[in-house]
Amino acid sequence: MMTAAAHSNAQSEFLAVGWTHYGDQPEGKRICKFSPDDGSFLGYLTEQFPDTITWVQGIAYGPDEHIYLADQVNDTVARFSR
């Protein structure tokens, strides 16, 4: 599991994109909220899967060798090939 964060307009939180791989489920992607002070998890903007956590700055290189971008406006994740 990996993620990347995209800063929100709010001073009290930042957004992060999370994706997970489960053996019996399709890949899950969603945007999560984290504290800018200590990085603690604050909640989800979407509820696809319950356990996505941790992160760093709007763009991420995924375990599947794709590049992921957080789309805060549409609350989605875009995936690009290298």
N, C-alpha and C positions, 0 to 999 in steps of 0.2 A: 504494500500500500504506500502511496506517495501523495503529496499534495502541494499546492502553491497558494499563496495568499494574494489578494487584491485589496488594497486599502479602500475603505468606504468613506463617505463624507462625515460620518459620525466620529467624534474624537474618542468615544468610549469602546470601540470595537474595530476589528478588521475582519475581512472576509477571506475565507480560504476555500479552495476547491479540493474535494476529496474523491478518490475513486478506490474501489475495493474489488477484489476478485474472490468469488466463492465457487467451490467446486460444483454445487448444485444450483447456482443462480447466475444470471447474466451479470456482466460488469455493472456496478452501480456508480453513478456520479451525482454529486450534489455540492452545493455551496454551504460551508459551515461558518459560524461566527466564533472568533477568538478574542480574548483580552489583549490589548497592545502592551499592557504592563508586564504580565507574566506568561502570556500565551495560553492561559486556561480556556477550556472549551466553554462557550456561552450558548450554543444551540445551533439549530439548522434552519436554513431558509426553505429547504425542501425535505421531504421525509422518505426517500427511496429505501435507504437501509439504515439501521440503527447504530452502526459502529465505526463511522469514519472520523478520524481525528488527526491533528497536528500540522503546522506549515510555514511557508515562506514567500512569495511575491508575484502574484498574477499569472505566472507562466510556470509550467512544470514539464519535466521530461519523464514520461511514464515508463513503467516496467515493460510495456509492450513496444518500446522504442518509438512511440508517437509523442508529439508535443501537445500539451493541453493548455488552453487559455480559459480563464474565468470570464464569463459574461455576466456581470452584475445586473445589468438592465433586464435581461431575460431570465436570470437565475438558472443558467445552464452552463455546460462545459463544451467547448469546441475542441475537436481532436484533429490534428494535422499529421500527415506523414512527413518523415525527414526528407 
